[in-house]
């Protein structure tokens, strides 16, 4: 799917990056713990999180994540918006809670990658 | 790219908002140098975890990154409290980070395991009350 599909499925709103709405998304990850996100290296992924601080955007940058979705209506501050623009990371915000947001995307075919094995 | 270059960064103390700036800078430099994107990502993630550790557990520190045609070496030096039991610290899920760090999205006990996962070599030297040195290497191919 593409970022625009995620926006539609989640009834979300673009905060940053409407111009990148046609970027492909292949996998997703939902977490409030950034080290758990950093343990998961996949191409073209989207991060769903309820955590809202600059390290979320930094984590997305390190992982080459193409889109961050803030759940529960969270809104990033100016510094996060600036960082996301500079690093070309789209930001969406949705009123759905984490579980529902992940479920809606899963139902439409988005997957989280293989089961974790050490 | 045939030369070997070293880039040094100071990681400021107690500034969680700015943590990651050094890793971000290395990531853009490696990208511009045309390094394989998978290698760039491994270096960026490993260094970012190390940088976050320096801010959470120590009072900042210094990072030297040496880029050669064969490998990228990161040396992270801090003068924090040191690690009491390195084997225990390496276990996934073990953390000594305070609760306020967990509310910021870190302290899950995945930092050192992630650093090991994304590098070809990880060496930790630590002395209680003196500090910690972390040496990580990622091969170019």
gemmi code that builds the backbone of each chain (N, CA, C; Angstrom):
import gemmi

chains = {
    "A": [
        ("UNK", (0.836, -1.200, 0.000), (0.000, 0.000, 0.000), (0.873, 1.254, 0.000)),
        ("UNK", (0.251, 2.396, -0.187), (1.014, 3.651, -0.166), (0.568, 4.482, 1.060)),
        ("UNK", (1.313, 5.536, 1.339), (1.022, 6.338, 2.542), (-0.416, 6.869, 2.503)),
        ("UNK", (-0.862, 7.221, 1.320), (-2.231, 7.751, 1.198), (-3.278, 6.705, 1.632)),
        ("UNK", (-3.003, 5.409, 1.336), (-3.925, 4.347, 1.768), (-4.012, 4.309, 3.293)),
        ("UNK", (-2.862, 4.460, 3.934), (-2.837, 4.444, 5.405), (-3.678, 5.593, 5.948)),
        ("UNK", (-3.518, 6.752, 5.329), (-4.292, 7.920, 5.747), (-5.791, 7.615, 5.652)),
        ("UNK", (-6.185, 7.006, 4.532), (-7.614, 6.721, 4.333), (-8.127, 5.651, 5.297)),
        ("UNK", (-7.371, 4.564, 5.441), (-7.800, 3.453, 6.310), (-7.961, 3.921, 7.758)),
        ("UNK", (-7.052, 4.794, 8.188), (-7.068, 5.234, 9.592), (-7.845, 6.539, 9.792)),
        ("UNK", (-8.403, 7.066, 8.721), (-9.071, 8.362, 8.828), (-8.114, 9.403, 9.407)),
        ("UNK", (-6.856, 9.299, 8.982), (-5.794, 10.133, 9.565), (-5.619, 11.440, 8.791)),
        ("UNK", (-4.804, 12.292, 9.369), (-4.558, 13.608, 8.783), (-3.048, 13.799, 8.643)),
        ("UNK", (-2.626, 14.379, 7.506), (-1.193, 14.663, 7.308), (-0.763, 15.847, 8.160)),
        ("UNK", (0.330, 15.688, 8.896), (0.943, 16.819, 9.596), (2.145, 17.266, 8.770)),
        ("UNK", (2.845, 16.284, 8.205), (4.007, 16.537, 7.339), (3.935, 15.564, 6.167)),
        ("UNK", (4.305, 16.047, 4.978), (4.609, 15.134, 3.881), (3.464, 14.688, 2.995)),
        ("UNK", (2.458, 15.524, 2.815), (1.388, 15.131, 1.888), (1.961, 14.886, 0.487)),
        ("UNK", (3.062, 15.599, 0.177), (3.692, 15.429, -1.145), (4.343, 14.053, -1.322)),
        ("UNK", (4.517, 13.324, -0.210), (5.108, 11.978, -0.325), (4.036, 10.903, -0.184)),
        ("UNK", (2.791, 11.268, -0.414), (1.679, 10.331, -0.169), (1.705, 9.097, -1.069)),
        ("UNK", (2.449, 9.164, -2.183), (2.499, 8.005, -3.075), (3.650, 7.044, -2.779)),
        ("UNK", (4.402, 7.330, -1.710), (5.499, 6.415, -1.348), (4.922, 5.082, -0.902)),
        ("UNK", (5.587, 3.995, -1.347), (5.163, 2.633, -1.003), (5.515, 2.287, 0.444)),
        ("UNK", (4.622, 1.584, 1.106), (4.881, 1.077, 2.457), (4.757, -0.442, 2.397)),
        ("UNK", (5.792, -1.165, 2.855), (5.777, -2.630, 2.761), (5.484, -3.335, 4.082)),
        ("UNK", (5.921, -2.726, 5.187), (5.711, -3.359, 6.506), (5.378, -2.294, 7.544)),
        ("UNK", (4.920, -2.762, 8.711), (4.588, -1.826, 9.781), (5.107, -2.323, 11.112)),
        ("UNK", (5.230, -1.372, 12.057), (5.691, -1.691, 13.389), (4.924, -0.774, 14.341)),
        ("UNK", (4.369, -1.336, 15.409), (3.636, -0.514, 16.370), (4.269, -0.627, 17.732)),
        ("UNK", (4.824, 0.454, 18.276), (5.472, 0.385, 19.590), (5.684, 1.766, 20.183)),
        ("UNK", (5.693, 1.802, 21.514), (6.062, 3.037, 22.211), (7.497, 2.960, 22.716)),
        ("UNK", (8.119, 1.783, 22.545), (9.510, 1.637, 22.974), (10.405, 1.722, 21.744)),
        ("UNK", (11.245, 2.754, 21.691), (12.031, 2.983, 20.480), (13.091, 1.909, 20.257)),
        ("UNK", (13.622, 1.317, 21.337), (14.613, 0.248, 21.135), (13.990, -1.003, 20.525)),
        ("UNK", (12.695, -1.211, 20.780), (12.009, -2.327, 20.119), (11.878, -2.029, 18.628)),
        ("UNK", (11.644, -0.770, 18.318), (11.544, -0.371, 16.910), (12.912, -0.545, 16.238)),
        ("UNK", (13.961, -0.180, 16.971), (15.317, -0.245, 16.413), (15.793, -1.686, 16.222)),
        ("UNK", (15.105, -2.631, 16.845), (15.477, -4.044, 16.701), (14.918, -4.632, 15.408)),
        ("UNK", (14.135, -3.859, 14.707), (13.352, -4.368, 13.585), (13.794, -3.610, 12.335)),
        ("UNK", (14.579, -4.248, 11.466), (15.074, -3.519, 10.293), (14.406, -4.025, 9.025)),
        ("UNK", (13.555, -3.213, 8.469), (12.820, -3.585, 7.259), (12.810, -2.381, 6.329)),
        ("UNK", (12.625, -2.654, 5.061), (12.577, -1.548, 4.121), (11.184, -0.955, 4.039)),
        ("UNK", (11.133, 0.334, 3.774), (9.865, 1.009, 3.473), (8.788, 0.730, 4.514)),
        ("UNK", (9.101, 0.995, 5.780), (8.091, 0.677, 6.775), (7.448, 1.917, 7.380)),
        ("UNK", (6.324, 1.653, 8.055), (5.591, 2.707, 8.757), (5.661, 2.386, 10.247)),
        ("UNK", (5.805, 3.415, 11.068), (5.837, 3.236, 12.525), (4.578, 3.842, 13.132)),
        ("UNK", (3.847, 3.011, 13.895), (2.693, 3.530, 14.639), (3.117, 3.656, 16.096)),
        ("UNK", (2.892, 4.815, 16.694), (3.318, 4.995, 18.077), (2.436, 5.989, 18.824)),
        ("UNK", (2.391, 5.793, 20.144), (1.671, 6.733, 20.997), (2.664, 7.638, 21.705)),
        ("UNK", (3.958, 7.384, 21.458), (5.007, 8.206, 22.063), (5.205, 9.435, 21.196)),
        ("UNK", (5.335, 10.579, 21.818), (5.444, 11.800, 21.020), (6.590, 12.659, 21.532)),
        ("UNK", (7.820, 12.350, 21.087), (8.971, 13.210, 21.413), (9.968, 13.144, 20.254)),
        ("UNK", (10.983, 14.046, 20.240), (11.879, 14.112, 19.068), (12.588, 12.798, 18.761)),
        ("UNK", (12.764, 11.933, 19.775), (13.476, 10.678, 19.513), (12.661, 9.727, 18.630)),
        ("UNK", (11.369, 9.951, 18.527), (10.548, 9.141, 17.607), (10.976, 9.442, 16.167)),
        ("UNK", (11.162, 10.715, 15.874), (11.559, 11.099, 14.513), (13.012, 10.667, 14.253)),
        ("UNK", (13.871, 10.807, 15.279), (15.263, 10.350, 15.151), (15.302, 8.849, 14.854)),
        ("UNK", (14.487, 8.082, 15.604), (14.448, 6.634, 15.396), (13.999, 6.331, 13.970)),
        ("UNK", (12.962, 7.025, 13.515), (12.460, 6.832, 12.150), (13.561, 7.139, 11.135)),
        ("UNK", (14.309, 8.198, 11.418), (15.400, 8.588, 10.507), (16.451, 7.474, 10.424)),
        ("UNK", (16.875, 6.968, 11.583), (17.915, 5.928, 11.600), (17.456, 4.672, 10.843)),
        ("UNK", (16.155, 4.364, 10.940), (15.607, 3.138, 10.357), (15.150, 3.302, 8.913)),
        ("UNK", (15.261, 4.503, 8.359), (14.721, 4.802, 7.022), (13.214, 4.530, 6.957)),
        ("UNK", (12.525, 4.802, 8.050), (11.071, 4.647, 8.081), (10.453, 5.776, 7.247)),
        ("UNK", (9.472, 5.438, 6.402), (8.950, 6.465, 5.481), (7.802, 7.275, 6.083)),
        ("UNK", (7.126, 6.705, 7.100), (5.962, 7.404, 7.643), (5.773, 7.064, 9.128)),
        ("UNK", (5.504, 8.078, 9.938), (5.195, 7.868, 11.355), (3.723, 8.210, 11.560)),
        ("UNK", (2.976, 7.298, 12.210), (1.569, 7.575, 12.525), (1.435, 7.731, 14.033)),
        ("UNK", (1.011, 8.898, 14.494), (0.749, 9.093, 15.915), (-0.686, 8.677, 16.196)),
        ("UNK", (-0.847, 7.757, 17.160), (-2.191, 7.284, 17.509), (-2.760, 8.128, 18.648)),
        ("UNK", (-4.026, 7.882, 18.972), (-4.728, 8.602, 20.045), (-4.657, 10.117, 19.880)),
        ("UNK", (-4.636, 10.568, 18.625), (-4.708, 12.004, 18.334), (-3.519, 12.829, 18.769)),
        ("UNK", (-2.386, 12.160, 19.034), (-1.182, 12.899, 19.469), (-0.687, 13.806, 18.352)),
        ("UNK", (-0.151, 14.952, 18.761), (0.364, 15.909, 17.787), (1.829, 16.243, 18.078)),
        ("UNK", (2.688, 16.195, 17.037), (4.101, 16.512, 17.242), (4.307, 18.016, 17.448)),
        ("UNK", (5.391, 18.386, 18.120), (5.674, 19.822, 18.279), (6.464, 20.333, 17.060)),
        ("UNK", (6.735, 21.636, 17.063), (7.414, 22.280, 15.930), (8.775, 21.638, 15.618)),
        ("UNK", (9.547, 21.320, 16.660), (10.894, 20.784, 16.415), (10.796, 19.420, 15.710)),
        ("UNK", (9.776, 18.639, 16.095), (9.611, 17.331, 15.449), (9.157, 17.499, 14.005)),
        ("UNK", (8.288, 18.463, 13.776), (7.795, 18.722, 12.417), (8.961, 19.138, 11.507)),
        ("UNK", (9.810, 20.034, 12.024), (10.963, 20.512, 11.255), (11.909, 19.352, 10.915)),
        ("UNK", (12.171, 18.510, 11.934), (13.080, 17.384, 11.730), (12.509, 16.429, 10.669)),
        ("UNK", (11.210, 16.167, 10.733), (10.572, 15.243, 9.788), (10.626, 15.799, 8.353)),
        ("UNK", (10.416, 17.112, 8.225), (10.484, 17.731, 6.888), (11.884, 17.573, 6.311)),
        ("UNK", (12.867, 17.880, 7.148), (14.261, 17.823, 6.708), (14.651, 16.396, 6.293)),
        ("UNK", (14.156, 15.398, 7.027), (14.524, 14.014, 6.748), (13.528, 13.321, 5.811)),
        ("UNK", (12.544, 14.080, 5.332), (11.531, 13.552, 4.403), (10.788, 12.346, 4.962)),
        ("UNK", (10.307, 12.505, 6.193), (9.497, 11.464, 6.837), (8.074, 12.031, 6.960)),
        ("UNK", (7.103, 11.325, 6.395), (5.713, 11.792, 6.487), (5.198, 11.563, 7.907)),
        ("UNK", (4.374, 12.472, 8.396), (3.749, 12.277, 9.718), (2.239, 12.357, 9.561)),
        ("UNK", (1.569, 11.321, 10.127), (0.102, 11.302, 10.157), (-0.350, 11.277, 11.608)),
        ("UNK", (-1.546, 11.784, 11.874), (-2.119, 11.612, 13.197), (-3.529, 11.046, 13.036)),
        ("UNK", (-3.848, 10.059, 13.922), (-5.174, 9.444, 13.863), (-5.780, 9.392, 15.269)),
        ("UNK", (-7.090, 9.450, 15.334), (-7.757, 9.355, 16.624), (-7.838, 7.930, 17.153)),
        ("UNK", (-7.558, 6.928, 16.279), (-7.621, 5.533, 16.729), (-6.561, 5.243, 17.783)),
        ("UNK", (-6.876, 4.285, 18.678), (-5.870, 3.810, 19.622), (-4.953, 2.832, 18.903)),
        ("UNK", (-3.835, 2.516, 19.558), (-2.815, 1.667, 18.927), (-3.390, 0.343, 18.397)),
        ("UNK", (-4.101, -0.379, 19.254), (-4.602, -1.704, 18.870), (-5.494, -1.620, 17.632)),
        ("UNK", (-6.422, -0.666, 17.656), (-7.357, -0.535, 16.532), (-6.637, -0.100, 15.261)),
        ("UNK", (-5.711, 0.847, 15.403), (-4.989, 1.347, 14.221), (-4.205, 0.207, 13.568)),
        ("UNK", (-3.499, -0.587, 14.396), (-2.728, -1.714, 13.853), (-3.681, -2.721, 13.206)),
        ("UNK", (-4.802, -3.007, 13.865), (-5.765, -3.977, 13.362), (-6.353, -3.564, 12.023)),
        ("UNK", (-6.679, -2.296, 11.898), (-7.252, -1.804, 10.645), (-6.271, -1.978, 9.481)),
        ("UNK", (-4.985, -1.684, 9.739), (-3.981, -1.817, 8.672), (-3.713, -3.286, 8.360)),
        ("UNK", (-3.719, -4.121, 9.391), (-3.496, -5.570, 9.201), (-4.611, -6.153, 8.342)),
        ("UNK", (-5.822, -5.735, 8.647), (-6.998, -6.222, 7.922), (-6.898, -5.896, 6.421)),
        ("UNK", (-6.233, -4.789, 6.122), (-6.084, -4.394, 4.710), (-4.817, -4.963, 4.082)),
        ("UNK", (-4.158, -5.878, 4.799), (-3.037, -6.593, 4.181), (-1.648, -6.170, 4.605)),
        ("UNK", (-1.512, -5.132, 5.417), (-0.171, -4.723, 5.855), (0.313, -5.688, 6.946)),
        ("UNK", (1.595, -6.090, 6.875), (2.130, -7.066, 7.812), (3.346, -6.521, 8.555)),
        ("UNK", (3.686, -7.196, 9.649), (4.772, -6.719, 10.508), (6.069, -7.470, 10.372)),
        ("UNK", (6.173, -8.378, 9.409), (7.413, -9.131, 9.265), (7.375, -10.418, 10.067)),
        ("UNK", (8.422, -11.251, 9.958), (8.419, -12.577, 10.589), (8.456, -12.500, 12.123)),
        ("UNK", (8.118, -13.613, 12.765), (8.164, -13.722, 14.216), (9.595, -13.518, 14.699)),
        ("UNK", (9.730, -12.850, 15.843), (11.067, -12.569, 16.379), (11.761, -13.845, 16.832)),
        ("UNK", (12.992, -14.016, 16.374), (13.821, -15.124, 16.840), (15.203, -14.601, 17.120)),
        ("UNK", (15.774, -15.049, 18.218), (17.113, -14.573, 18.573), (18.187, -15.187, 17.696)),
    ],
    "B": [
        ("UNK", (36.336, 5.927, -2.858), (36.798, 6.311, -1.522), (38.009, 5.471, -1.133)),
        ("UNK", (39.188, 6.086, -1.037), (40.366, 5.297, -0.705), (41.013, 5.766, 0.584)),
        ("UNK", (40.699, 6.959, 1.049), (41.332, 7.479, 2.260), (40.617, 7.004, 3.510)),
        ("UNK", (41.335, 7.100, 4.616), (40.727, 6.824, 5.909), (40.511, 8.164, 6.601)),
        ("UNK", (39.283, 8.389, 7.066), (39.025, 9.648, 7.765), (38.405, 9.376, 9.137)),
        ("UNK", (38.682, 10.267, 10.067), (38.095, 10.149, 11.400), (37.288, 11.410, 11.696)),
        ("UNK", (36.084, 11.203, 12.168), (35.224, 12.331, 12.531), (34.899, 12.197, 14.023)),
        ("UNK", (35.015, 13.298, 14.756), (34.772, 13.243, 16.203), (33.556, 14.061, 16.602)),
        ("UNK", (32.836, 13.545, 17.573), (31.646, 14.241, 18.079), (31.687, 14.302, 19.600)),
        ("UNK", (31.210, 15.409, 20.141), (30.982, 15.525, 21.580), (29.496, 15.272, 21.786)),
        ("UNK", (29.142, 14.380, 22.692), (27.724, 14.147, 23.008), (27.404, 14.905, 24.287)),
        ("UNK", (26.510, 15.899, 24.213), (26.242, 16.714, 25.401), (25.536, 15.932, 26.514)),
        ("UNK", (25.783, 16.327, 27.750), (25.188, 15.656, 28.912), (23.735, 16.069, 29.099)),
        ("UNK", (22.942, 15.134, 29.584), (21.557, 15.420, 30.019), (20.694, 16.151, 29.007)),
        ("UNK", (20.980, 16.007, 27.734), (20.161, 16.696, 26.741), (19.497, 15.653, 25.850)),
        ("UNK", (18.410, 15.109, 26.355), (17.733, 14.019, 25.666), (17.200, 14.449, 24.302)),
        ("UNK", (16.768, 15.698, 24.207), (16.205, 16.204, 22.949), (17.226, 16.170, 21.823)),
        ("UNK", (18.493, 16.471, 22.181), (19.516, 16.526, 21.132), (20.225, 15.196, 20.911)),
        ("UNK", (19.939, 14.209, 21.741), (20.589, 12.904, 21.579), (20.268, 12.355, 20.192)),
        ("UNK", (21.287, 11.899, 19.496), (21.069, 11.365, 18.154), (21.606, 12.279, 17.062)),
        ("UNK", (22.026, 13.485, 17.442), (22.530, 14.407, 16.415), (23.812, 13.892, 15.772)),
        ("UNK", (24.685, 13.285, 16.577), (25.942, 12.758, 16.028), (25.646, 11.612, 15.044)),
        ("UNK", (24.738, 10.724, 15.438), (24.396, 9.587, 14.568), (23.737, 10.062, 13.277)),
        ("UNK", (22.914, 11.086, 13.419), (22.244, 11.664, 12.253), (23.282, 12.245, 11.287)),
        ("UNK", (24.284, 12.928, 11.850), (25.332, 13.536, 11.030), (26.146, 12.458, 10.294)),
        ("UNK", (26.492, 11.379, 11.014), (27.253, 10.292, 10.376), (26.420, 9.640, 9.274)),
        ("UNK", (25.140, 9.487, 9.550), (24.278, 8.846, 8.564), (24.280, 9.651, 7.255)),
        ("UNK", (24.111, 10.977, 7.352), (24.106, 11.769, 6.103), (25.460, 11.741, 5.418)),
        ("UNK", (26.542, 11.781, 6.213), (27.880, 11.755, 5.592), (28.110, 10.441, 4.826)),
        ("UNK", (27.755, 9.319, 5.444), (27.973, 8.016, 4.792), (27.126, 7.893, 3.522)),
        ("UNK", (25.904, 8.411, 3.617), (25.004, 8.388, 2.453), (25.617, 9.164, 1.292)),
        ("UNK", (26.132, 10.367, 1.613), (26.764, 11.207, 0.589), (27.996, 10.548, -0.003)),
        ("UNK", (28.700, 9.753, 0.814), (29.908, 9.071, 0.330), (29.543, 7.878, -0.549)),
        ("UNK", (28.254, 7.566, -0.623), (27.806, 6.469, -1.483), (27.939, 5.088, -0.859)),
        ("UNK", (28.032, 5.028, 0.484), (28.124, 3.737, 1.173), (26.779, 2.999, 1.022)),
        ("UNK", (26.833, 1.686, 0.892), (25.640, 0.832, 0.763), (24.605, 1.194, 1.843)),
        ("UNK", (23.347, 1.460, 1.440), (22.324, 1.906, 2.399), (22.118, 0.954, 3.588)),
        ("UNK", (22.267, -0.358, 3.378), (22.108, -1.315, 4.487), (23.210, -1.119, 5.533)),
        ("UNK", (24.423, -0.839, 5.048), (25.552, -0.612, 5.962), (25.360, 0.716, 6.691)),
        ("UNK", (24.903, 1.720, 5.956), (24.644, 3.027, 6.570), (23.648, 2.869, 7.713)),
        ("UNK", (22.602, 2.088, 7.468), (21.556, 1.923, 8.476), (22.080, 1.187, 9.718)),
        ("UNK", (22.889, 0.147, 9.488), (23.456, -0.594, 10.620), (24.322, 0.319, 11.487)),
        ("UNK", (25.176, 1.112, 10.845), (26.061, 2.027, 11.578), (25.213, 3.052, 12.341)),
        ("UNK", (24.213, 3.598, 11.665), (23.388, 4.655, 12.270), (22.650, 4.123, 13.500)),
        ("UNK", (22.063, 2.926, 13.394), (21.291, 2.378, 14.513), (22.209, 2.057, 15.693)),
        ("UNK", (23.335, 1.383, 15.408), (24.258, 0.992, 16.478), (24.795, 2.232, 17.197)),
        ("UNK", (25.153, 3.244, 16.420), (25.718, 4.448, 17.036), (24.654, 5.226, 17.798)),
        ("UNK", (23.452, 5.242, 17.271), (22.345, 5.943, 17.928), (22.033, 5.319, 19.294)),
        ("UNK", (22.011, 3.991, 19.344), (21.788, 3.314, 20.631), (22.904, 3.682, 21.619)),
        ("UNK", (24.133, 3.717, 21.113), (25.263, 4.073, 21.972), (25.175, 5.507, 22.451)),
        ("UNK", (24.758, 6.369, 21.551), (24.641, 7.790, 21.883), (23.559, 8.003, 22.956)),
        ("UNK", (22.436, 7.309, 22.778), (21.346, 7.401, 23.753), (21.843, 6.902, 25.120)),
        ("UNK", (22.599, 5.791, 25.117), (23.151, 5.269, 26.373), (24.016, 6.299, 27.080)),
        ("UNK", (24.828, 7.029, 26.298), (25.715, 8.040, 26.893), (24.919, 9.130, 27.588)),
        ("UNK", (23.757, 9.454, 27.028), (22.926, 10.505, 27.615), (22.159, 9.968, 28.825)),
        ("UNK", (21.665, 8.715, 28.723), (20.863, 8.150, 29.810), (21.735, 7.783, 31.012)),
        ("UNK", (22.833, 7.079, 30.748), (23.600, 6.482, 31.846), (24.835, 7.291, 32.244)),
        ("UNK", (25.415, 8.026, 31.322), (26.633, 8.770, 31.636), (26.333, 10.266, 31.512)),
        ("UNK", (27.377, 11.066, 31.551), (27.159, 12.509, 31.387), (27.672, 12.900, 30.012)),
        ("UNK", (27.060, 12.298, 28.993), (27.515, 12.534, 27.627), (28.834, 11.827, 27.404)),
        ("UNK", (29.574, 12.255, 26.381), (30.862, 11.621, 26.106), (31.386, 12.036, 24.751)),
        ("UNK", (32.268, 11.198, 24.217), (32.907, 11.524, 22.939), (32.792, 10.316, 22.013)),
        ("UNK", (32.540, 10.575, 20.746), (32.476, 9.486, 19.765), (33.443, 9.796, 18.627)),
        ("UNK", (34.309, 8.845, 18.314), (35.177, 8.969, 17.144), (34.751, 7.913, 16.132)),
        ("UNK", (34.499, 8.364, 14.921), (34.116, 7.419, 13.870), (35.211, 7.430, 12.808)),
        ("UNK", (35.782, 6.265, 12.546), (36.830, 6.171, 11.524), (36.284, 5.375, 10.342)),
        ("UNK", (36.326, 6.017, 9.194), (35.785, 5.386, 7.983), (36.955, 5.026, 7.068)),
        ("UNK", (37.105, 3.752, 6.793), (38.161, 3.306, 5.875), (37.491, 2.501, 4.764)),
        ("UNK", (38.228, 2.170, 3.708), (37.588, 1.395, 2.625), (37.108, 0.025, 3.100)),
        ("UNK", (37.692, -0.503, 4.179), (37.314, -1.853, 4.655), (36.194, -1.856, 5.680)),
        ("UNK", (36.209, -0.845, 6.570), (35.233, -0.893, 7.671), (34.960, 0.486, 8.274)),
        ("UNK", (33.916, 0.526, 9.085), (33.607, 1.735, 9.834), (33.750, 1.380, 11.306)),
        ("UNK", (34.609, 2.130, 12.002), (34.833, 1.852, 13.418), (34.301, 3.012, 14.249)),
        ("UNK", (33.524, 2.677, 15.285), (32.992, 3.708, 16.184), (33.565, 3.472, 17.569)),
        ("UNK", (34.177, 4.485, 18.142), (34.684, 4.364, 19.519), (33.945, 5.380, 20.381)),
        ("UNK", (33.180, 4.867, 21.339), (32.373, 5.730, 22.210), (32.967, 5.704, 23.614)),
        ("UNK", (33.372, 6.863, 24.091), (34.004, 6.936, 25.409), (33.184, 7.839, 26.322)),
        ("UNK", (32.830, 7.305, 27.502), (32.147, 8.164, 28.477), (32.823, 8.044, 29.831)),
        ("UNK", (32.543, 9.011, 30.701), (33.095, 8.984, 32.064), (31.956, 8.822, 33.055)),
        ("UNK", (31.024, 7.945, 32.710), (29.864, 7.675, 33.555), (30.197, 6.674, 34.660)),
        ("UNK", (29.184, 6.065, 35.237), (29.372, 5.188, 36.397), (30.018, 3.837, 36.072)),
        ("UNK", (30.073, 3.470, 34.778), (30.615, 2.160, 34.407), (29.543, 1.088, 34.493)),
        ("UNK", (29.813, -0.076, 33.881), (28.840, -1.180, 33.870), (29.341, -2.260, 34.823)),
        ("UNK", (28.502, -2.644, 35.784), (28.933, -3.592, 36.814), (29.135, -4.994, 36.235)),
        ("UNK", (28.155, -5.442, 35.447), (28.202, -6.799, 34.912), (27.865, -6.736, 33.422)),
        ("UNK", (28.888, -6.766, 32.595), (28.683, -6.572, 31.151), (27.831, -7.691, 30.548)),
        ("UNK", (28.064, -8.957, 30.980), (27.272, -10.077, 30.445), (25.783, -9.883, 30.729)),
        ("UNK", (25.483, -9.417, 31.941), (24.094, -9.178, 32.314), (23.519, -8.022, 31.483)),
        ("UNK", (24.308, -6.985, 31.293), (23.861, -5.817, 30.513), (23.577, -6.185, 29.057)),
        ("UNK", (24.264, -7.234, 28.578), (24.079, -7.665, 27.189), (22.779, -8.449, 26.996)),
        ("UNK", (22.167, -8.915, 28.091), (20.934, -9.706, 27.966), (19.771, -8.833, 27.518)),
        ("UNK", (19.045, -9.329, 26.502), (17.883, -8.578, 26.006), (16.877, -8.406, 27.139)),
        ("UNK", (16.431, -7.198, 27.357), (15.417, -6.939, 28.379), (15.972, -6.485, 29.711)),
        ("UNK", (17.301, -6.645, 29.921), (17.879, -6.185, 31.190), (18.218, -4.700, 31.080)),
        ("UNK", (17.731, -3.910, 32.038), (17.993, -2.476, 31.981), (18.146, -1.887, 33.372)),
        ("UNK", (19.018, -0.904, 33.511), (19.135, -0.179, 34.781), (18.633, 1.260, 34.600)),
        ("UNK", (18.003, 1.524, 33.444), (17.523, 2.889, 33.181), (16.385, 3.240, 34.149)),
        ("UNK", (16.360, 4.483, 34.632), (15.273, 4.887, 35.526), (13.923, 4.961, 34.796)),
        ("UNK", (12.839, 4.918, 35.572), (11.488, 4.904, 34.986), (11.209, 6.092, 34.064)),
        ("UNK", (11.748, 7.263, 34.418), (11.451, 8.428, 33.579), (12.008, 8.247, 32.166)),
        ("UNK", (13.056, 7.435, 32.018), (13.619, 7.168, 30.686), (12.671, 6.272, 29.887)),
        ("UNK", (12.017, 5.338, 30.609), (11.061, 4.452, 29.915), (9.876, 5.238, 29.354)),
        ("UNK", (9.473, 6.275, 30.061), (8.356, 7.073, 29.538), (8.791, 7.851, 28.287)),
        ("UNK", (10.111, 7.956, 28.076), (10.617, 8.642, 26.874), (10.844, 7.666, 25.718)),
        ("UNK", (10.558, 6.369, 25.958), (10.645, 5.390, 24.870), (11.917, 4.571, 24.857)),
        ("UNK", (12.765, 4.743, 25.896), (14.007, 3.958, 25.963), (14.055, 3.199, 27.283)),
        ("UNK", (15.142, 2.448, 27.506), (15.264, 1.690, 28.754), (14.530, 0.366, 28.694)),
        ("UNK", (14.375, -0.198, 27.485), (13.720, -1.508, 27.345), (14.731, -2.644, 27.480)),
        ("UNK", (15.999, -2.282, 27.641), (17.027, -3.315, 27.744), (17.385, -3.908, 26.397)),
        ("UNK", (17.193, -3.143, 25.346), (17.481, -3.625, 23.988), (18.668, -2.900, 23.352)),
        ("UNK", (19.190, -1.888, 24.031), (20.259, -1.063, 23.451), (21.505, -1.869, 23.100)),
        ("UNK", (22.111, -2.512, 24.110), (23.330, -3.289, 23.832), (23.057, -4.474, 22.896)),
        ("UNK", (21.956, -5.246, 23.106), (21.669, -6.320, 22.136), (21.525, -5.795, 20.701)),
        ("UNK", (20.899, -4.639, 20.546), (20.784, -4.059, 19.201), (22.152, -3.678, 18.647)),
        ("UNK", (23.003, -3.115, 19.498), (24.339, -2.715, 19.038), (25.111, -3.952, 18.565)),
        ("UNK", (24.928, -5.062, 19.262), (25.595, -6.308, 18.880), (25.032, -6.839, 17.557)),
        ("UNK", (23.703, -6.760, 17.456), (23.008, -7.282, 16.284), (23.431, -6.586, 14.979)),
        ("UNK", (23.641, -5.284, 15.058), (23.905, -4.523, 13.831), (25.380, -4.311, 13.515)),
        ("UNK", (26.282, -4.856, 14.362), (27.706, -4.649, 14.086), (28.402, -5.998, 13.875)),
        ("UNK", (29.588, -5.945, 13.256), (30.357, -7.168, 13.058), (31.252, -7.429, 14.257)),
        ("UNK", (31.528, -6.390, 15.011), (32.347, -6.551, 16.212), (31.887, -5.548, 17.256)),
        ("UNK", (31.743, -6.013, 18.499), (31.379, -5.120, 19.609), (32.262, -5.473, 20.791)),
        ("UNK", (32.961, -4.470, 21.308), (33.813, -4.695, 22.475), (33.484, -3.644, 23.516)),
        ("UNK", (33.313, -4.073, 24.764), (32.985, -3.110, 25.816), (34.043, -3.214, 26.906)),
        ("UNK", (34.626, -2.090, 27.240), (35.564, -2.047, 28.367), (34.975, -1.079, 29.366)),
        ("UNK", (34.819, -1.527, 30.612), (34.163, -0.658, 31.573), (34.777, -0.816, 32.947)),
        ("UNK", (34.889, 0.289, 33.672), (35.416, 0.258, 35.032), (34.489, 1.074, 35.893)),
        ("UNK", (34.020, 0.464, 36.980), (33.079, 1.152, 37.869), (33.683, 2.455, 38.380)),
        ("UNK", (32.914, 3.511, 38.287), (33.353, 4.807, 38.794), (34.298, 5.544, 37.854)),
        ("UNK", (34.686, 4.906, 36.756), (35.646, 5.534, 35.830), (34.996, 5.836, 34.481)),
        ("UNK", (34.296, 4.841, 33.943), (33.627, 5.066, 32.662), (33.601, 3.836, 31.783)),
        ("UNK", (33.065, 4.031, 30.596), (32.880, 2.919, 29.665), (33.377, 3.314, 28.282)),
        ("UNK", (34.035, 2.352, 27.626), (34.428, 2.546, 26.228), (33.782, 1.422, 25.414)),
        ("UNK", (33.091, 1.816, 24.363), (32.445, 0.842, 23.492), (33.087, 0.964, 22.108)),
        ("UNK", (33.562, -0.154, 21.598), (34.169, -0.145, 20.259), (33.321, -1.028, 19.349)),
        ("UNK", (32.855, -0.441, 18.265), (32.008, -1.202, 17.335), (32.587, -1.094, 15.928)),
        ("UNK", (32.513, -2.205, 15.197), (32.986, -2.186, 13.809), (31.927, -2.769, 12.878)),
        ("UNK", (31.761, -2.116, 11.751), (30.865, -2.638, 10.717), (31.692, -2.757, 9.439)),
        ("UNK", (31.720, -3.949, 8.870), (32.507, -4.164, 7.649), (31.800, -3.534, 6.452)),
        ("UNK", (32.589, -3.095, 5.509), (32.026, -2.406, 4.347), (31.281, -3.337, 3.389)),
        ("UNK", (31.631, -4.675, 3.395), (30.879, -5.517, 2.457), (29.943, -6.461, 3.168)),
    ],
}
model = gemmi.Model(1)
for chain_id, residues in chains.items():
    chain = gemmi.Chain(chain_id)
    for i, (resn, *xyz) in enumerate(residues, 1):
        res = gemmi.Residue()
        res.name, res.seqid = resn, gemmi.SeqId(i, " ")
        for name, pos in zip(("N", "CA", "C"), xyz):
            atom = gemmi.Atom()
            atom.name, atom.element = name, gemmi.Element(name[0])
            atom.pos, atom.b_iso = gemmi.Position(*pos), 0.0
            res.add_atom(atom)
        chain.add_residue(res)
    model.add_chain(chain)
structure = gemmi.Structure()
structure.add_model(model)
structure.setup_entities()
